[in-house]
Amino acid sequence: MEENMVERSSAALVTGASRGLGKALARALALRGKRVIMVARGGSELRGAVRDVKQAGGDAHGLAFDVGDKSAIHRLTGAAAALSPRIDLVVHAASTLGPLPMPLLLDTECEDFARVLEVNLVGPFRLTKVLAAPMMLRGEGTVLFVSSDAATNAYERWGAYGVSKAAQDHLARSFAAELDPVRFLAVDPGEMDTKMHADAMPDADPSTLAKPEDVAARIMTILRRARELPNGARVLAADFPKAEPLRGVS
């Protein structure tokens, strides 16, 4: 992807786009000329996020779907295709922690564990199956999974979420092994000042956490360098510089 990446004939689909990193990435992509299809469960919150991106000058469209719902995937991808027949970037930012406060694994209901896997792992798998196939036929495209340090480190009460993210990292590697030259990356954004982080760790000091907009700027650099990275790589957003802001755009 080039800094001016972007052609109106192609689009990026970003899940979890109503808030946090998903919204910040959707805005960053849109301000670089990408048509962005923003996906999230909450209709009103999603509409507000789409409006914010449009007011900033971006080309954004919202689709209210639950990526953890198997029956929604083909309806979602059909609606996305109507907005843009060529989606060359997919960002899997939608995620759930499960019940709050997060329980110990022994106290986690099987149904709650399964729901975390449906949203964080199985949903991205289903969505990638549909959207990566046309990329493979064209011989280009990028699928980015938003990972977590909980994928590589075990934390008390983070079991369901950590398992889902560890499996998601391996899903990226497995797709990369099978679908090259389509690029697959897992990006650990680090701890961010988001609602999800506040839900998980309500006593954390927000001033010590990264802003989603700053992390999004680093991920823009990662996307620009995707061809330089090993396919299926897991990378840390903090290891990359922020993309330079566009002139006249904050």
Buried (B, 14 or more C-beta within 10 A) or exposed (E): BEEEBBEEEBBBBBBBBBBBBBBBBBBBBBBBBBBBBBBBBEEEBBBBBBEBBBEEBBBBBBBBBBBBBEEBBEEBBEBBBEBBEBBBBBBBBBBBBBBEEBBEBEEBEEEBBBBBBBBBBBBBBBBBEBBBEBBBEEEEBBBBBBBBBBBEEEEEBBBBBBBBBBBBBBBBBBBBEEBEEBBBBBBBBBBBBBEBBEEBEEEEEEEEBBBBBBBBBBBBBBBBEBEEEEBBBBBBBEEBEBBEEBEEEE
